[in-house]
Amino acid sequence: MGDDDFIYWQDVLDEIAAGRRAQLRCPFCQTAGLAITEKGPGTTTRIECASCRHFIEGRFPIDPTAGGGPTSSGPIKGGGG
């Protein structure tokens, strides 16, 4: 995933980090209802659009009590389309 892809997802990651998960829109097709799959605390999280299949996957804080913003603490990958 390039830096440009990460920039597209930044607003979504900010919303999730702030605890706002309802009505998230895909930054590529603007469809509401992104799927957020957590594999466990402190492990990989996947955010995916069911419509266009774009996704971002990695380790970033999605719990607003975790502190800080949605910064990477591990490898991040993205794709789809």
Buried (B, 14 or more C-beta within 10 A) or exposed (E): BEEEBBEBBEEBBEBBBEEEEEEBBBBBEEBEEBEEEEEEEEEBBBBBBEBBEBBBBBBBBBEEEBEEEBEEEEEBEBEBE
